[in-house]
Amino acid sequence: MPRKLHLLLLLLLLSTAALLFFHMHLIPSLLRPLWDTPPSPFIRLPHFHSPNASLPFLCRLHGFSPRSSPRRVFDAVIFSNELDILHLRYRSLLPLIHRFLLLESNSTFTGLPKPLLFDQNCSLFSFASHKIIYRSFTPPNSNPPLPPFDFESKQRSAMNSLISLSGISNDDLLIMSDADEIPSPQTIDLLRWCDSFPSILHLELRHYMYSFEFLVDFSSWRATANIYRKGETFYRHSRRSNFILADAGWHCSFCFRRIKDFVFKMKAYSHADRVRKTSFLDEGRIQRIICEGGDLFDMLPEEYNFKELLSKMGPIPKSQSAINLPPYLIENAERFRYLLPGGCERSPETTLKMPNSSCG
Protein backbone atom coordinates (compact mmCIF):
# COMPACT_ATOMS: atom_id res chain seq x y z
CA MET A 1 0.00 0.00 0.00
CA PRO A 2 1.51 3.37 -0.97
CA ARG A 3 2.91 5.45 1.89
CA LYS A 4 0.55 8.34 1.09
CA LEU A 5 -2.47 6.08 1.47
CA HIS A 6 -1.19 4.89 4.85
CA LEU A 7 -0.83 8.49 5.98
CA LEU A 8 -4.28 9.35 4.66
CA LEU A 9 -5.88 6.44 6.54
CA LEU A 10 -4.01 7.36 9.72
CA LEU A 11 -5.13 10.97 9.40
CA LEU A 12 -8.70 9.85 8.85
CA LEU A 13 -8.54 7.56 11.88
CA LEU A 14 -7.10 10.31 14.10
CA SER A 15 -9.67 12.82 12.87
CA THR A 16 -12.50 10.39 13.58
CA ALA A 17 -11.12 9.67 17.06
CA ALA A 18 -10.81 13.40 17.80
CA LEU A 19 -14.33 14.03 16.52
CA LEU A 20 -15.72 11.28 18.75
CA PHE A 21 -13.74 12.51 21.76
CA PHE A 22 -14.85 16.14 21.53
CA HIS A 23 -18.44 15.38 20.54
CA MET A 24 -19.09 12.20 22.52
CA HIS A 25 -22.04 13.91 24.25
CA LEU A 26 -23.86 14.14 20.90
CA ILE A 27 -23.84 10.42 20.17
CA PRO A 28 -26.82 9.39 22.38
CA SER A 29 -29.01 12.10 20.81
CA LEU A 30 -27.77 11.33 17.32
CA LEU A 31 -28.56 7.63 17.72
CA ARG A 32 -31.72 8.06 19.78
CA PRO A 33 -34.01 6.93 16.92
CA LEU A 34 -32.20 3.56 17.09
CA TRP A 35 -32.35 2.93 20.84
CA ASP A 36 -35.40 4.77 22.16
CA THR A 37 -39.10 4.19 21.58
CA PRO A 38 -41.50 7.14 21.33
CA PRO A 39 -44.43 7.28 23.74
CA SER A 40 -47.83 6.40 22.34
CA PRO A 41 -49.33 9.37 20.48
CA PHE A 42 -51.91 11.61 22.11
CA ILE A 43 -55.52 11.75 20.98
CA ARG A 44 -55.62 15.40 19.85
CA LEU A 45 -58.90 17.19 20.47
CA PRO A 46 -59.59 19.93 17.90
CA HIS A 47 -59.71 23.42 19.40
CA PHE A 48 -62.11 26.06 18.07
CA HIS A 49 -62.41 29.73 18.97
CA SER A 50 -64.03 32.90 17.69
CA PRO A 51 -64.35 36.09 19.74
CA ASN A 52 -67.90 36.46 18.43
CA ALA A 53 -69.06 32.93 19.29
CA SER A 54 -70.94 32.24 22.51
CA LEU A 55 -69.51 29.81 25.07
CA PRO A 56 -72.51 27.42 24.79
CA PHE A 57 -71.96 27.31 21.02
CA LEU A 58 -68.22 26.63 21.46
CA CYS A 59 -68.89 23.90 24.03
CA ARG A 60 -71.19 22.08 21.61
CA LEU A 61 -68.75 22.61 18.72
CA HIS A 62 -66.10 20.77 20.75
CA GLY A 63 -68.50 17.95 21.57
CA PHE A 64 -68.74 19.15 25.18
CA SER A 65 -71.89 20.16 27.05
CA PRO A 66 -72.47 23.76 28.22
CA ARG A 67 -72.76 24.59 31.91
CA SER A 68 -75.26 26.98 33.46
CA SER A 69 -72.45 28.67 35.43
CA PRO A 70 -68.64 28.62 35.21
CA ARG A 71 -66.59 26.34 37.45
CA ARG A 72 -63.87 27.82 39.64
CA VAL A 73 -60.28 27.60 38.36
CA PHE A 74 -57.16 27.09 40.51
CA ASP A 75 -53.72 27.62 38.95
CA ALA A 76 -50.88 25.64 40.59
CA VAL A 77 -47.28 26.62 39.78
CA ILE A 78 -43.93 25.65 41.31
CA PHE A 79 -41.87 28.83 40.84
CA SER A 80 -38.14 29.25 40.22
CA ASN A 81 -36.98 32.63 38.88
CA GLU A 82 -39.28 33.52 35.95
CA LEU A 83 -40.61 36.80 37.40
CA ASP A 84 -41.46 38.48 34.09
CA ILE A 85 -43.13 35.37 32.66
CA LEU A 86 -45.11 34.83 35.87
CA HIS A 87 -46.19 38.47 35.72
CA LEU A 88 -47.33 37.95 32.12
CA ARG A 89 -49.15 34.76 33.12
CA TYR A 90 -51.02 36.33 36.03
CA ARG A 91 -51.98 39.44 34.06
CA SER A 92 -53.26 37.28 31.20
CA LEU A 93 -55.32 34.91 33.34
CA LEU A 94 -56.40 37.15 36.25
CA PRO A 95 -60.11 37.53 35.32
CA LEU A 96 -60.53 33.76 34.93
CA ILE A 97 -58.65 32.35 37.94
CA HIS A 98 -60.21 31.94 41.38
CA ARG A 99 -56.89 31.27 43.15
CA PHE A 100 -53.25 31.31 42.06
CA LEU A 101 -51.33 28.68 44.08
CA LEU A 102 -47.59 29.39 44.12
CA LEU A 103 -44.84 27.34 45.75
CA GLU A 104 -41.27 28.67 45.88
CA SER A 105 -38.16 26.94 47.22
CA ASN A 106 -35.12 28.55 48.85
CA SER A 107 -32.79 26.22 46.92
CA THR A 108 -32.51 24.87 43.41
CA PHE A 109 -32.90 21.32 42.08
CA THR A 110 -29.12 21.05 42.20
CA GLY A 111 -28.84 22.17 45.86
CA LEU A 112 -27.72 25.75 45.24
CA PRO A 113 -29.12 28.36 47.66
CA LYS A 114 -31.74 30.56 46.04
CA PRO A 115 -33.43 33.78 47.20
CA LEU A 116 -37.21 33.75 47.53
CA LEU A 117 -37.63 35.97 44.49
CA PHE A 118 -41.40 36.08 44.47
CA ASP A 119 -41.52 36.97 48.15
CA GLN A 120 -38.96 39.74 47.62
CA ASN A 121 -40.82 41.14 44.59
CA CYS A 122 -44.45 40.71 45.59
CA SER A 123 -45.13 44.38 44.77
CA LEU A 124 -45.04 43.30 41.11
CA PHE A 125 -48.12 41.19 41.80
CA SER A 126 -50.20 43.53 43.96
CA PHE A 127 -52.85 43.51 41.20
CA ALA A 128 -53.47 39.82 41.99
CA SER A 129 -52.67 39.70 45.71
CA HIS A 130 -56.30 38.94 46.63
CA LYS A 131 -56.10 35.74 44.58
CA ILE A 132 -52.58 34.50 45.37
CA ILE A 133 -51.91 31.77 47.94
CA TYR A 134 -48.14 31.65 48.37
CA ARG A 135 -45.95 29.23 50.33
CA SER A 136 -42.18 28.88 50.57
CA PHE A 137 -40.54 25.46 50.63
CA THR A 138 -37.37 24.46 52.46
CA PRO A 139 -36.05 21.03 51.43
CA PRO A 140 -34.86 18.57 54.09
CA ASN A 141 -31.26 19.01 55.21
CA SER A 142 -29.04 16.36 53.67
CA ASN A 143 -25.37 15.95 52.88
CA PRO A 144 -24.87 15.57 50.01
CA PRO A 145 -27.96 17.48 48.78
CA LEU A 146 -30.93 15.51 47.50
CA PRO A 147 -30.62 14.29 43.91
CA PRO A 148 -32.55 16.65 41.58
CA PHE A 149 -35.42 14.29 40.90
CA ASP A 150 -35.82 13.46 44.62
CA PHE A 151 -35.94 17.19 45.27
CA GLU A 152 -38.70 17.52 42.67
CA SER A 153 -40.65 14.77 44.42
CA LYS A 154 -40.48 16.64 47.76
CA GLN A 155 -41.67 19.82 46.03
CA ARG A 156 -44.62 18.00 44.50
CA SER A 157 -45.63 16.76 47.95
CA ALA A 158 -45.45 20.32 49.29
CA MET A 159 -47.61 21.52 46.39
CA ASN A 160 -50.18 18.82 47.13
CA SER A 161 -50.41 20.14 50.70
CA LEU A 162 -50.91 23.67 49.38
CA ILE A 163 -53.64 22.49 47.00
CA SER A 164 -55.48 20.67 49.78
CA LEU A 165 -55.47 23.84 51.93
CA SER A 166 -56.53 26.20 49.13
CA GLY A 167 -60.28 25.75 49.45
CA ILE A 168 -60.54 23.73 46.26
CA SER A 169 -63.61 21.49 45.90
CA ASN A 170 -64.71 18.60 43.74
CA ASP A 171 -65.46 19.66 40.13
CA ASP A 172 -63.24 22.75 40.30
CA LEU A 173 -60.65 23.02 37.51
CA LEU A 174 -57.01 22.68 38.57
CA ILE A 175 -54.29 23.80 36.14
CA MET A 176 -50.88 22.17 36.73
CA SER A 177 -47.97 23.64 34.81
CA ASP A 178 -44.64 25.43 35.06
CA ALA A 179 -44.69 29.23 35.21
CA ASP A 180 -43.57 29.46 31.58
CA GLU A 181 -46.34 27.11 30.35
CA ILE A 182 -49.20 29.58 29.92
CA PRO A 183 -52.67 28.38 28.91
CA SER A 184 -54.50 30.86 26.71
CA PRO A 185 -57.44 32.75 28.25
CA GLN A 186 -59.68 31.19 25.57
CA THR A 187 -58.65 27.72 26.73
CA ILE A 188 -59.39 28.45 30.39
CA ASP A 189 -62.73 30.07 29.57
CA LEU A 190 -63.77 27.09 27.44
CA LEU A 191 -63.00 24.63 30.24
CA ARG A 192 -64.74 26.83 32.82
CA TRP A 193 -68.00 26.82 30.90
CA CYS A 194 -68.06 23.26 29.54
CA ASP A 195 -68.62 19.76 30.88
CA SER A 196 -68.01 16.32 29.35
CA PHE A 197 -64.34 16.75 28.43
CA PRO A 198 -61.70 14.30 29.78
CA SER A 199 -61.15 14.79 33.52
CA ILE A 200 -57.38 14.95 32.90
CA LEU A 201 -56.63 16.90 29.74
CA HIS A 202 -53.14 17.74 28.56
CA LEU A 203 -52.69 21.14 26.92
CA GLU A 204 -50.72 21.37 23.68
CA LEU A 205 -48.69 24.58 23.81
CA ARG A 206 -46.72 26.40 21.14
CA HIS A 207 -43.13 25.91 22.26
CA TYR A 208 -40.90 28.98 22.01
CA MET A 209 -37.25 29.34 23.00
CA TYR A 210 -35.66 32.55 24.44
CA SER A 211 -38.57 34.73 23.21
CA PHE A 212 -41.65 34.61 21.02
CA GLU A 213 -39.33 35.16 18.04
CA PHE A 214 -38.20 31.52 18.02
CA LEU A 215 -41.08 29.06 17.58
CA VAL A 216 -39.66 25.55 17.99
CA ASP A 217 -42.78 23.44 17.43
CA PHE A 218 -46.04 22.38 19.08
CA SER A 219 -44.40 19.66 21.20
CA SER A 220 -45.08 21.05 24.69
CA TRP A 221 -47.59 18.77 26.43
CA ARG A 222 -46.84 18.65 30.18
CA ALA A 223 -49.37 21.29 31.25
CA THR A 224 -52.70 19.78 32.31
CA ALA A 225 -56.25 20.82 33.12
CA ASN A 226 -57.75 18.58 35.80
CA ILE A 227 -61.27 18.20 37.13
CA TYR A 228 -60.47 18.07 40.83
CA ARG A 229 -61.42 15.01 42.85
CA LYS A 230 -60.42 14.92 46.52
CA GLY A 231 -58.11 12.01 47.25
CA GLU A 232 -57.57 11.35 43.53
CA THR A 233 -56.06 14.54 42.07
CA PHE A 234 -52.38 15.09 42.86
CA TYR A 235 -49.78 17.45 41.44
CA ARG A 236 -47.85 15.92 38.56
CA HIS A 237 -45.83 17.32 35.68
CA SER A 238 -45.71 14.19 33.54
CA ARG A 239 -47.98 12.25 31.22
CA ARG A 240 -51.25 11.30 32.91
CA SER A 241 -53.77 11.01 30.07
CA ASN A 242 -54.02 10.13 26.38
CA PHE A 243 -56.01 13.27 25.57
CA ILE A 244 -54.57 16.65 24.58
CA LEU A 245 -56.31 19.87 23.55
CA ALA A 246 -54.70 21.32 20.42
CA ASP A 247 -53.11 24.79 20.35
CA ALA A 248 -54.06 25.65 23.93
CA GLY A 249 -51.45 28.27 24.85
CA TRP A 250 -47.74 29.11 24.94
CA HIS A 251 -44.58 27.65 26.46
CA CYS A 252 -41.66 30.11 26.46
CA SER A 253 -38.49 28.32 27.65
CA PHE A 254 -35.49 30.34 28.88
CA CYS A 255 -37.41 33.57 28.27
CA PHE A 256 -35.49 35.82 30.66
CA ARG A 257 -34.81 39.56 30.61
CA ARG A 258 -31.29 39.37 32.06
CA ILE A 259 -28.30 37.27 31.04
CA LYS A 260 -27.59 36.43 34.67
CA ASP A 261 -31.01 34.74 34.86
CA PHE A 262 -29.94 32.44 32.01
CA VAL A 263 -26.76 31.59 33.94
CA PHE A 264 -28.76 30.85 37.08
CA LYS A 265 -31.23 28.63 35.23
CA MET A 266 -28.45 26.69 33.49
CA LYS A 267 -26.76 25.94 36.82
CA ALA A 268 -30.03 25.26 38.65
CA TYR A 269 -31.57 23.10 35.94
CA SER A 270 -32.38 19.49 36.83
CA HIS A 271 -30.15 18.62 33.84
CA ALA A 272 -27.31 20.88 35.05
CA ASP A 273 -24.82 18.19 34.02
CA ARG A 274 -25.28 19.53 30.49
CA VAL A 275 -23.10 22.51 31.47
CA ARG A 276 -19.95 20.61 30.53
CA LYS A 277 -17.68 23.66 30.22
CA THR A 278 -17.43 26.88 32.22
CA SER A 279 -17.38 28.70 28.87
CA PHE A 280 -21.04 27.73 28.45
CA LEU A 281 -21.83 30.34 31.13
CA ASP A 282 -19.97 33.16 29.37
CA GLU A 283 -22.40 36.08 29.02
CA GLY A 284 -21.19 37.00 25.53
CA ARG A 285 -21.75 33.43 24.33
CA ILE A 286 -25.22 33.32 25.86
CA GLN A 287 -26.20 36.63 24.25
CA ARG A 288 -25.01 35.43 20.84
CA ILE A 289 -26.93 32.16 21.11
CA ILE A 290 -30.11 33.99 22.20
CA CYS A 291 -29.98 36.12 19.05
CA GLU A 292 -29.08 33.21 16.75
CA GLY A 293 -31.57 30.68 18.13
CA GLY A 294 -28.83 28.17 18.93
CA ASP A 295 -28.58 25.65 21.78
CA LEU A 296 -27.20 26.85 25.12
CA PHE A 297 -25.92 23.37 25.98
CA ASP A 298 -24.49 22.54 22.53
CA MET A 299 -26.86 19.57 22.27
CA LEU A 300 -28.70 17.96 19.38
CA PRO A 301 -32.53 17.91 19.29
CA GLU A 302 -34.07 15.04 21.25
CA GLU A 303 -36.20 13.30 18.63
CA TYR A 304 -37.40 9.75 18.03
CA ASN A 305 -36.89 9.63 14.25
CA PHE A 306 -34.14 10.80 11.93
CA LYS A 307 -36.47 12.97 9.84
CA GLU A 308 -37.39 15.16 12.83
CA LEU A 309 -33.82 15.10 14.10
CA LEU A 310 -32.40 16.35 10.80
CA SER A 311 -35.15 18.96 10.33
CA LYS A 312 -34.37 20.54 13.72
CA MET A 313 -30.59 20.56 13.52
CA GLY A 314 -29.06 24.02 13.57
CA PRO A 315 -30.52 27.30 14.82
CA ILE A 316 -34.27 27.71 15.32
CA PRO A 317 -35.72 29.73 12.41
CA LYS A 318 -36.77 33.26 13.34
CA SER A 319 -40.43 34.21 13.15
CA GLN A 320 -41.53 37.74 12.31
CA SER A 321 -45.09 37.08 13.44
CA ALA A 322 -46.42 38.39 16.75
CA ILE A 323 -49.97 37.29 15.96
CA ASN A 324 -51.88 35.06 18.41
CA LEU A 325 -49.60 35.84 21.35
CA PRO A 326 -50.80 36.74 24.87
CA PRO A 327 -52.75 40.02 24.50
CA TYR A 328 -51.12 41.56 27.59
CA LEU A 329 -47.71 41.00 25.97
CA ILE A 330 -48.67 43.05 22.90
CA GLU A 331 -50.48 45.72 24.92
CA ASN A 332 -47.28 46.21 26.96
CA ALA A 333 -44.81 45.76 24.10
CA GLU A 334 -42.34 48.37 25.37
CA ARG A 335 -42.00 46.62 28.72
CA PHE A 336 -41.61 43.20 27.11
CA ARG A 337 -39.74 44.22 23.96
CA TYR A 338 -37.11 41.52 24.53
CA LEU A 339 -39.79 38.82 24.17
CA LEU A 340 -40.96 40.02 20.75
CA PRO A 341 -39.48 39.53 17.27
CA GLY A 342 -36.38 41.68 16.82
CA GLY A 343 -35.77 42.15 20.54
CA CYS A 344 -33.10 39.54 21.26
CA GLU A 345 -30.63 41.88 22.98
CA ARG A 346 -30.86 41.43 26.76
CA SER A 347 -30.53 44.24 29.26
CA PRO A 348 -28.41 44.43 32.42
CA GLU A 349 -31.29 46.28 34.10
CA THR A 350 -33.31 44.73 36.90
CA THR A 351 -36.55 42.91 36.23
CA LEU A 352 -39.48 45.28 35.62
CA LYS A 353 -37.96 48.11 37.73
CA MET A 354 -40.23 47.77 40.75
CA PRO A 355 -39.32 48.30 44.42
CA ASN A 356 -38.76 45.20 46.50
CA SER A 357 -41.14 44.48 49.33
CA SER A 358 -41.48 41.31 51.34
CA CYS A 359 -44.82 39.53 51.18
CA GLY A 360 -44.44 38.71 54.81
Secondary structure, DSSP 4 states (H G I P E B T S, - for coil): --HHHHHHHHHHHHHHHHHHHHTGGGHHHHTHHHH--PPPPPEEEP----TTS-HHHHHHHTT-EE-SSPPPEEEEEEESS-HHHHHHHHHHHGGG-SEEEEEEESB-TTS-B---HHHHBGGGGGGGTTTEEEEEE-PPP-SSPPPHHHHHHHHHHHHHHHHHTTT--TT-EEEE--TTEEE-HHHHHHHHHEESS-SEEEE-EEEEESSTT-EEEEEE---EEEE--TTT-----S---SEEESS-EEEEET--SSHHHHHHHHHHSTTGGG--SGGGG-HHHHHHHHHHT--TT------SSHHHHHHT-SSPPP----TTS-HHHHHTTTTTGGGSTT-----SSPSTT---B---
